[in-house]
């Protein structure tokens, strides 16, 4: 945490910032909650307006949902949004460590990689030239330099290896390998200061952890309050929600997803500056789906972690690894054009994913998929983020012409009144993750406090 904000620790709130006004935070995801928490600790009056019916944003855990039919899917927490902790010593990793919450290091799991409809381990593919071409490109990505190149064009791998490449360099970063800019991702990866460990929570839902960490803020969040316009031309700033209710504030922090801003979900008066809107066009935020499938038997391997390289399901994750004696649940993440394609199929997307698993694992998916005993319907859960009105997709990703300076532009304050946070505005390599959202909250609150103090 920056020295400027060290006094914001919960057990040492430090001196209050002398400010008679109000700061409004738009959005109660990780960035919004953390920003509100920091300002509250400094003695600043804060209001938090959240469009949805629950706090957490794209951190959404199955256990907390009342609108999804009760199904015995797993005996461990199932995540419908963010599920991986990137970096044991990252900002989010340190929150978890400080709260003494048990985690599972996925480095102990064995990943599988799909080529020719065969799923095998890295060691089993060691002599395959196409596999090594993808592996070497992914490993060297932080050092890549070549403006204007997509992951697909930068890697230059064979057609046989395209699905494997897409899973790790396209789908993994929020879209497809022909849309994600290699230079933008490489620039971000080169800035990372934390380790590369991937962790999952052992027994606690991520949403519960987030809400627990910011428990002093959560009770005051105004839910079901979608902001439609922000007039920051005068003082106070006038915020109007969908129902026509107005709120006054002297400074506003906007933390809504990039897709909401790009689609004009919130109108601004005066209009946002051209440098910011120009940078909007250099990032995408595409369709995103999480599918949870439960089986009566683990047929893909109990020690498996990720299964990379599917065509319909680019990223299969053995969600129970290290967390349960029953390793029978797959968490499937689909982003970009493939997610849009599957979204259009509705419930039929599940059949398509099972068919792909059948083609890889000799029809065992159909044989072992769990079904409702009364209706014989497949037990599955689908979280289609594309259809969430106030989120509209997955995470931000750079297009081929994006640079880190464009991310800086996304988060620049306007007139010491309007401030921006959220994973898309992270400039230290963690965009697209919970870390990025939390990093941006530290940056934006420092900007707000400096504007209050006139420093």
C-alpha positions in Angstrom: 0.0 0.0 0.0 1.3 3.5 -0.8 2.8 5.4 2.1 0.2 8.0 1.6 -2.5 5.5 2.6 -0.8 3.6 5.3 -2.9 5.3 7.9 -6.0 3.8 6.4 -5.5 0.4 8.1 -8.6 -0.7 10.0 -6.8 -0.8 13.3 -5.1 2.6 12.7 -7.5 5.0 10.9 -5.2 7.9 11.3 -6.2 11.6 11.3 -9.4 12.6 9.6 -9.3 14.5 6.3 -10.8 17.9 6.8 -13.7 17.8 4.3 -17.2 19.0 4.8 -18.5 17.6 1.6 -19.6 14.1 0.4 -17.9 11.7 -1.9 -20.2 9.4 -3.9 -18.9 6.1 -5.1 -20.8 4.6 -8.0 -20.6 0.8 -7.9 -20.1 -1.7 -5.0 -17.7 -4.1 -6.5 -14.2 -4.6 -5.2 -13.0 -1.2 -6.3 -16.0 0.7 -5.0 -16.1 -1.1 -1.6 -12.4 -0.6 -1.1 -12.4 3.1 -2.1 -15.4 3.7 0.2 -13.6 1.9 3.0 -10.4 3.9 2.7 -12.3 7.3 2.6 -14.5 6.3 5.5 -11.4 5.4 7.5 -10.1 8.9 6.8 -13.2 10.5 8.1 -14.7 11.4 4.8 -18.5 11.2 4.3 -19.2 8.6 1.6 -22.3 7.3 -0.1 -22.2 4.2 -2.3 -24.8 3.6 -5.0 -25.0 0.1 -6.5 -27.1 -0.7 -9.5 -27.6 -4.4 -8.6 -29.4 -6.2 -5.8 -26.2 -7.3 -4.1 -22.7 -6.0 -3.5 -19.6 -7.7 -5.0 -19.9 -6.9 -8.7 -18.2 -9.6 -10.7 -17.3 -11.4 -7.5 -20.3 -13.6 -7.2 -20.6 -16.9 -5.2 -23.2 -19.5 -5.8 -23.9 -19.9 -2.0 -25.1 -16.4 -1.8 -27.7 -16.6 -4.6 -31.4 -16.9 -3.8 -32.6 -16.7 -7.4 -30.8 -19.9 -8.5 -32.7 -23.2 -7.7 -31.2 -25.0 -4.8 -29.0 -27.9 -6.2 -26.4 -30.0 -4.5 -23.7 -29.1 -6.9 -20.6 -29.4 -4.7 -19.5 -29.6 -1.1 -17.2 -26.6 -1.5 -17.7 -23.0 -2.6 -18.6 -22.5 -6.3 -17.8 -19.2 -7.9 -19.9 -17.7 -10.7 -17.4 -14.9 -11.4 -13.8 -14.4 -10.3 -12.5 -17.7 -8.9 -8.7 -17.5 -9.0 -6.4 -15.4 -6.8 -3.5 -14.2 -8.8 -0.4 -13.9 -6.7 0.1 -15.0 -3.1 1.7 -11.7 -2.3 -0.6 -9.6 -4.5 -3.0 -7.0 -2.9 -5.8 -9.6 -2.8 -3.5 -12.4 -1.8 -2.3 -10.2 1.2 -5.9 -9.5 2.2 -6.5 -13.2 2.4 -3.3 -13.9 4.2 -3.9 -11.2 6.7 -7.3 -12.7 7.5 -5.8 -16.1 7.9 -8.1 -17.7 5.3 -6.9 -21.1 4.0 -6.1 -21.3 0.3 -5.1 -24.0 -2.2 -2.0 -23.5 -4.3 -2.9 -24.7 -7.8 0.8 -25.1 -8.6 0.4 -28.6 -7.0 -2.2 -29.6 -9.6 -1.5 -31.1 -13.0 -2.8 -29.2 -15.9 -4.0 -30.8 -19.1 -3.8 -29.5 -22.7 -6.0 -30.5 -25.6 -4.7 -31.3 -29.1 -6.3 -33.6 -31.6 -9.2 -34.1 -29.1 -6.7 -35.6 -26.6 -6.1 -34.2 -23.2 -2.6 -34.9 -21.8 -0.2 -33.4 -19.3 2.7 -31.0 -20.2 5.2 -33.8 -19.8 3.2 -36.1 -22.1 3.1 -33.4 -24.8 6.8 -32.6 -24.4 7.9 -33.9 -27.8 5.1 -32.2 -29.7 6.2 -29.2 -31.8 2.8 -27.5 -31.8 2.4 -27.8 -28.1 5.9 -26.4 -27.5 5.2 -23.5 -29.9 2.2 -22.4 -27.8 4.0 -23.1 -24.5 7.0 -21.0 -25.5 4.9 -18.1 -26.7 2.9 -18.0 -23.5 6.1 -18.2 -21.4 7.8 -15.4 -23.4 4.8 -13.1 -23.5 6.0 -10.6 -20.8 8.9 -9.9 -23.1 6.9 -9.6 -26.3 7.3 -6.3 -28.3 5.3 -5.8 -31.5 2.7 -3.1 -31.6 -0.5 -3.8 -33.6 -0.4 -7.6 -33.2 -3.1 -9.8 -31.9 -2.2 -12.9 -29.9 -3.0 -15.1 -32.9 -0.8 -13.1 -35.3 2.0 -12.7 -32.8 2.2 -16.4 -32.0 2.0 -17.7 -35.5 1.3 -21.2 -34.5 -0.3 -23.9 -36.7 -4.0 -24.4 -37.2 -3.8 -27.5 -35.1 -2.7 -25.5 -32.1 -5.1 -22.5 -32.5 -7.6 -23.7 -29.9 -4.9 -24.3 -27.3 -3.4 -20.9 -28.1 -6.8 -19.2 -27.8 -7.5 -20.8 -24.4 -4.4 -19.4 -22.8 -3.9 -16.1 -24.6 -7.4 -15.1 -25.7 -10.1 -16.6 -23.6 -7.9 -16.3 -20.5 -7.6 -12.5 -20.9 -11.3 -11.9 -21.7 -11.9 -12.6 -25.4 -10.3 -14.5 -28.3 -6.7 -14.7 -29.5 -7.5 -12.8 -32.7 -8.9 -9.9 -30.7 -6.7 -9.5 -27.6 -3.6 -7.3 -28.3 -0.3 -9.1 -27.5 1.5 -5.8 -26.8 -1.0 -4.5 -24.3 -1.0 -7.8 -22.3 2.8 -8.1 -22.5 3.2 -4.5 -21.2 0.9 -5.3 -18.3 2.7 -8.5 -17.4 6.1 -6.8 -17.4 4.8 -4.4 -14.7 3.7 -7.1 -12.3 5.4 -7.0 -8.9 3.8 -10.0 -7.3 4.5 -13.7 -7.8 2.7 -15.8 -10.4 1.1 -18.3 -8.0 -2.5 -19.1 -8.7 -4.7 -19.9 -5.6 -8.3 -20.7 -4.8 -10.1 -20.4 -1.5 -10.1 -23.6 0.5 -13.6 -23.3 2.0 -14.8 -19.7 1.9 -16.7 -18.1 -1.0 -14.9 -15.1 -2.5 -17.9 -12.9 -2.2 -18.2 -13.6 1.5 -14.6 -12.7 2.0 -15.0 -9.5 0.1 -18.1 -8.5 2.1 -16.5 -9.5 5.3 -13.3 -7.4 4.6 -15.4 -4.3 3.9 -18.1 -5.0 6.5 -18.1 -1.4 7.8 -19.1 -0.2 4.3 -21.5 -2.9 3.1 -24.5 -2.1 5.4 -24.6 1.5 4.0 -24.6 0.5 0.3 -27.7 1.7 -1.5 -28.7 -1.4 -3.6 -30.9 -1.3 -6.6 -29.9 2.2 -7.4 -28.6 2.3 -11.0 -27.1 5.7 -11.8 -28.2 7.1 -15.2 -26.6 10.5 -15.2 -23.9 12.6 -13.5 -23.9 16.3 -13.9 -20.6 17.5 -12.6 -20.7 21.0 -14.1 -21.5 22.7 -10.9 -21.1 22.2 -7.2 -22.6 20.1 -5.8 -22.5 17.4 -8.4 -26.0 16.0 -9.2 -26.4 12.3 -9.6 -29.7 10.9 -11.0 -30.7 7.3 -10.8 -33.0 5.3 -13.0 -36.1 6.2 -11.0 -35.4 9.9 -11.1 -34.1 10.2 -7.6 -31.2 12.6 -7.2 -28.2 12.6 -4.9 -25.7 15.4 -4.3 -22.0 15.0 -3.8 -18.9 17.2 -4.1 -16.7 14.5 -5.7 -17.7 11.3 -7.5 -15.7 8.0 -8.0 -17.1 6.0 -10.9 -16.2 2.3 -10.6 -18.7 0.7 -13.0 -17.5 -1.8 -15.7 -16.0 -0.5 -18.8 -18.8 -1.9 -21.0 -21.3 0.2 -19.1 -19.3 3.4 -19.8 -18.7 2.5 -23.4 -22.4 1.8 -24.0 -23.5 5.1 -22.5 -25.2 3.5 -19.5 -24.3 6.6 -17.6 -24.5 10.0 -19.3 -22.1 12.7 -18.2 -22.5 16.5 -18.3 -20.2 18.0 -19.4 -19.3 15.1 -21.8 -16.2 13.1 -20.9 -13.0 14.4 -22.5 -11.9 13.1 -25.9 -8.7 11.6 -24.5 -10.8 9.3 -22.3 -13.4 8.3 -24.9 -10.6 7.7 -27.4 -9.0 5.3 -25.0 -12.4 3.6 -24.5 -12.2 2.5 -28.1 -8.9 0.7 -27.5 -10.3 -1.8 -25.1 -12.9 -4.4 -25.3 -15.2 -6.1 -22.8 -16.9 -9.1 -24.4 -19.5 -11.6 -23.6 -18.6 -14.0 -20.7 -20.2 -17.1 -19.4 -19.5 -19.4 -16.4 -21.0 -22.9 -16.6 -20.9 -25.3 -13.6 -21.3 -29.0 -14.3 -21.4 -31.7 -11.7 -20.6 -35.4 -12.3 -21.0 -38.7 -10.5 -17.4 -39.5 -11.2 -14.3 -37.6 -12.0 -13.2 -39.0 -15.4 -10.6 -36.3 -16.2 -8.2 -37.0 -13.4 -8.3 -36.2 -9.7 -5.0 -34.3 -9.6 -6.0 -32.2 -12.6 -6.2 -28.4 -12.3 -7.0 -26.6 -15.6 -7.8 -28.3 -18.9 -6.8 -25.9 -21.6 -7.6 -26.0 -25.3 -11.3 -26.8 -25.8 -13.1 -25.3 -28.7 -16.5 -24.7 -27.1 -15.1 -24.7 -23.5 -11.6 -23.1 -23.8 -11.0 -23.3 -20.1 -12.2 -26.2 -17.9 -11.2 -26.0 -14.3 -11.3 -28.9 -11.8 -12.9 -26.8 -9.2 -12.6 -29.2 -6.3 -8.9 -29.9 -6.6 -7.3 -29.6 -3.1 -10.7 -28.5 -1.6 -12.8 -31.7 -1.4 -12.5 -35.4 -1.5 -15.1 -35.3 -4.2 -13.3 -34.0 -7.3 -16.4 -34.1 -9.6 -17.2 -30.5 -10.5 -16.0 -28.6 -13.6 -16.1 -24.9 -13.8 -16.1 -23.8 -17.4 -15.2 -20.2 -18.4 -16.0 -19.0 -21.9 -15.2 -15.4 -23.1 -15.4 -13.4 -26.3 -17.1 -14.5 -29.6 -17.5 -18.1 -28.4 -19.4 -16.9 -25.3 -21.7 -14.8 -27.5 -22.3 -17.9 -29.7 -23.1 -20.1 -26.7 -25.3 -17.4 -25.1 -27.5 -17.4 -28.2 -28.1 -21.1 -27.7 -29.6 -20.6 -24.2 -29.9 -23.9 -22.3 -28.6 -25.8 -25.3 -25.1 -24.5 -24.6 -24.8 -27.2 -21.8 -25.4 -30.0 -24.3 -22.6 -28.6 -26.6 -20.1 -28.5 -23.7 -21.0 -32.1 -22.7 -20.6 -33.1 -26.4 -17.1 -31.6 -26.4 -16.1 -33.4 -23.2 -17.5 -36.7 -24.7 -15.3 -36.2 -27.7 -12.2 -35.8 -25.5 -13.0 -38.4 -22.8 -14.8 -41.2 -24.7 -18.4 -40.3 -24.0 -17.8 -40.3 -20.2 -19.4 -36.9 -19.7 -22.8 -38.1 -20.9 -22.4 -41.3 -18.9 -21.5 -39.6 -15.6 -23.3 -36.2 -15.7 -25.6 -35.7 -12.7 -29.3 -35.3 -13.5 -32.4 -34.4 -11.5 -33.9 -37.7 -10.3 -37.5 -36.5 -10.9 -37.1 -34.9 -14.4 -33.9 -36.5 -15.7 -32.7 -32.9 -16.5 -29.0 -32.3 -16.4 -27.9 -30.4 -13.2 -26.1 -27.3 -14.4 -25.7 -23.7 -13.5 -25.1 -21.0 -16.1 -24.0 -17.5 -15.2 -24.2 -15.4 -18.4 -22.5 -12.1 -17.5 -23.4 -10.8 -20.9 -27.1 -10.6 -19.8 -26.3 -8.8 -16.6 -27.7 -5.3 -17.3 -25.3 -3.4 -15.2 -22.2 -5.4 -16.0 -22.6 -6.4 -19.6 -19.7 -8.9 -19.9 -16.5 -10.2 -18.5 -13.4 -8.1 -18.0 -11.6 -5.4 -20.0 -8.9 -6.5 -22.4 -6.6 -4.5 -24.7 -7.2 -4.4 -28.5 -4.2 -4.5 -30.8 -3.6 -0.7 -30.6 -3.8 -0.3 -26.9 -1.0 0.7 -24.5 -0.7 1.1 -20.8 -0.9 4.9 -21.3 -4.5 4.3 -22.6 -5.3 2.7 -19.2 -3.9 5.7 -17.6 -6.3 7.8 -19.7 -9.2 5.7 -18.5 -8.6 6.7 -14.9 -7.6 10.3 -15.2 -9.5 12.7 -12.8 -11.7 15.4 -14.4 -11.7 18.9 -12.9 -10.9 17.5 -9.4 -14.6 16.3 -9.3 -14.9 13.2 -11.3 -12.6 10.2 -10.6 -12.5 6.7 -12.1 -11.5 3.3 -10.7 -12.2 -0.4 -11.6 -10.1 -3.2 -13.0 -9.9 -1.5 -16.5 -8.1 1.5 -15.0 -5.3 -0.5 -13.3 -1.9 0.6 -14.6 0.4 -1.8 -12.7 -0.3 -5.0 -14.6 -3.4 -6.4 -12.8 -6.1 -5.3 -15.1 -8.9 -7.8 -15.5 -8.5 -9.2 -12.0 -9.6 -8.5 -8.4 -6.1 -7.2 -7.8 -6.6 -4.6 -10.5 -9.9 -3.4 -9.0 -8.2 -3.1 -5.5 -5.1 -1.4 -6.9 -7.3 1.2 -8.7 -9.1 1.9 -5.4 -5.8 2.8 -3.7 -4.9 5.0 -6.6 -8.2 6.8 -6.9 -8.6 7.5 -3.2 -5.1 9.0 -3.1 -6.2 11.3 -6.0 -9.4 12.2 -4.1 -7.6 13.0 -0.9 -5.0 15.0 -2.6 -7.6 17.0 -4.3 -9.3 17.7 -1.0 -6.1 18.7 0.7 -4.9 20.7 -2.3 -1.6 18.9 -2.6 
